[in-house]
Amino acid sequence: MQTKEKRLAGLFVQQSGDPESVHYRDLFSLWKDNRYFPVYFSKKKIEGVADQVLELQPK
């Protein structure tokens, strides 16, 4: 069994509904080549690999 920080995932659908986003097509080539991407769970690791942060504020 994998440890939490060594999980892999694969996804065909786009991660963004915005065709102008850098993440709109970024998973397609991985899926096409039967490759996977790492999934992180610890806050420290996520903060270390995040390229942007979206902060939501309630009205």
HELIX and SHEET records of a PDB file:
HELIX    1   1 LYS A    4  LYS A    6  5                                   3    
HELIX    2   2 PHE A   28  LYS A   32  1                                   5    
HELIX    3   3 LYS A   43  VAL A   49  1                                   7    
SHEET    1   A 2 ARG A   7  ALA A   9  0                                        
SHEET    2   A 2 PHE A  37  VAL A  39 -1                                        
END                                                                             
